[in-house]
Every structure is written in C-alpha cells, then in structure tokens.
C-alpha cells in the first residue's frame, strides 16, 4: 500500500475493509457450519447477515465519495483465515473447534474495530461527515458483535476438553 495523500490512505483503507468484509461473509459461514452449539451457530449466522450488510454499506460509501467499490487484498485477514484452516485441517474434536471458532471470531472483531476506528477520523478530516456517520454505525455493530462473542466465550462449557493439571 502506497498512499500519496490522505484521500489515497482513506480509499485504500476502505478497499481493505471491503475485502475484509467480503472474506468474513464466507468465513462466518464456515464458523457457523463448524459450530455444534445452537446459540453459537445462531450468533455466527446473525453476524454473517450483518457482515453482508457491511459489504453493502461499504459499496454505498464508495459511491458517496466518488470511487468504484474495489477490494484490496488484506494479508492480515488472509493470515487469520489461513490460520483457521490449518487448525480445522488438524481435525480437532467438536468442542475444541467450537472454542477455537469463538477465539477466531473475537480476533476478527478486534481487527475490524481497529480498522473502522482508523477510517472514521480520516473520513472526518476529509469532510466526508455522512460517510463517517455510516462507518460509525458499522463500528458500533462490530463492537456489539465482539460483546456477543466475548459473552459466549466467557460462558463456554468446556465439557470434557482436557486441561493439563
């Protein structure tokens, strides 16, 4: 990423978030399918639908600032997805996978919160106040999703997952 202006930095950040949200729609589908507890399954399903809304919202943001909606690959997101795939390929038991999925969900929410938190002041500085408001709405939803997955993590029933004594 090479930005020569604040506008370039903002647009490139939006492009990365557009890519991120698109990738997470698919990843959340996999997290949902990899979950056995109904409450966790439902949380991932609901957030997948919300994430699709974030994709749509970013398309509106691009239109509002006069740019084509274009995704720019984000190696951080690719690494998180790759890390999850490696874990799944290790064939963990269902309970271990369930817990790992919650950890993955928390990790991605923290990343999204940080990313939107960086984009909002750029939008404000560039005079895109309506866009900043739109991004703040998404940020609030990401924070709510983090709260939900964090609660599920805290209440997780470890059952018979072995712990070293």
CORDA-V121330 format. One record per residue. N is the residue number from 1. RES is the residue in three letters. PHI is phi in degrees with one decimal (* if undefined). Layout:
n=<N N>
res=<RES RES>
phi=<PHI PHI>
This chain:
n=<1 2 3 4 5 6 7 8 9 10 11 12 13 14 15 16 17 18 19 20 21 22 23 24 25 26 27 28 29 30 31 32 33 34 35 36 37 38 39 40 41 42 43 44 45 46 47 48 49 50 51 52 53 54 55 56 57 58 59 60 61 62 63 64 65 66 67 68 69 70 71 72 73 74 75 76 77 78 79 80 81 82 83 84 85 86 87 88 89 90 91 92 93 94 95 96 97 98 99 100 101 102 103 104 105 106 107 108 109 110 111 112 113 114 115 116 117 118 119 120 121 122 123 124 125 126 127 128 129 130 131 132 133 134 135 136 137 138 139 140 141 142 143 144 145 146 147 148 149 150 151 152 153 154 155 156 157 158 159 160 161 162 163 164 165>
res=<UNK UNK UNK UNK UNK UNK UNK UNK UNK UNK UNK UNK UNK UNK UNK UNK UNK UNK UNK UNK UNK UNK UNK UNK UNK UNK UNK UNK UNK UNK UNK UNK UNK UNK UNK UNK UNK UNK UNK UNK UNK UNK UNK UNK UNK UNK UNK UNK UNK UNK UNK UNK UNK UNK UNK UNK UNK UNK UNK UNK UNK UNK UNK UNK UNK UNK UNK UNK UNK UNK UNK UNK UNK UNK UNK UNK UNK UNK UNK UNK UNK UNK UNK UNK UNK UNK UNK UNK UNK UNK UNK UNK UNK UNK UNK UNK UNK UNK UNK UNK UNK UNK UNK UNK UNK UNK UNK UNK UNK UNK UNK UNK UNK UNK UNK UNK UNK UNK UNK UNK UNK UNK UNK UNK UNK UNK UNK UNK UNK UNK UNK UNK UNK UNK UNK UNK UNK UNK UNK UNK UNK UNK UNK UNK UNK UNK UNK UNK UNK UNK UNK UNK UNK UNK UNK UNK UNK UNK UNK UNK UNK UNK UNK UNK UNK>
phi=<* -129.1 -113.8 -103.1 -151.1 -61.2 -62.4 -60.6 -60.7 -64.1 -63.0 -64.5 -63.9 -63.9 -63.3 -66.4 -69.6 -62.8 -62.4 -57.1 -62.5 -62.5 -65.6 -72.1 -57.7 -68.3 -63.8 -66.2 -61.1 -66.1 -64.2 -61.8 -66.2 -85.9 -100.5 -109.3 -79.5 -59.1 -63.4 -70.8 -55.6 -64.6 -62.7 -66.8 -64.4 -62.2 -71.5 -62.9 -63.2 -64.2 -65.4 -61.6 -64.5 -66.9 -60.0 -62.1 -64.3 -64.2 -61.5 -66.1 -62.8 -57.1 -62.1 -63.5 -98.7 78.5 -124.0 -70.8 -71.9 -133.2 -88.4 -119.1 -51.5 -118.5 -63.6 -67.7 -65.6 -58.8 -66.3 -63.8 -66.3 -60.7 -60.5 -66.0 -60.8 -61.7 -62.9 -61.9 -65.3 -76.9 55.0 -70.6 -69.5 -56.8 -67.2 -65.4 -63.5 -57.0 -67.0 -64.3 -60.9 -63.6 -61.1 -63.1 -62.7 -63.3 -59.9 -68.5 -64.5 -59.3 -64.2 -64.1 -61.2 -62.8 -65.6 -65.1 -61.3 -81.7 -75.5 -60.0 -65.1 -64.9 -59.8 -63.6 -62.4 -84.2 81.7 -93.6 -63.6 -65.2 -65.5 -59.5 -62.5 -63.5 -66.6 -65.4 -62.1 -64.7 -58.1 -60.5 -66.0 -66.0 -65.8 -64.7 -64.8 -62.1 -59.1 -65.7 -69.2 -67.3 -62.8 -60.8 -66.3 -65.9 -92.7 -59.1 -90.2 -70.7 49.7 -103.4 -67.2 -74.2 -123.0 -63.9 -103.1>
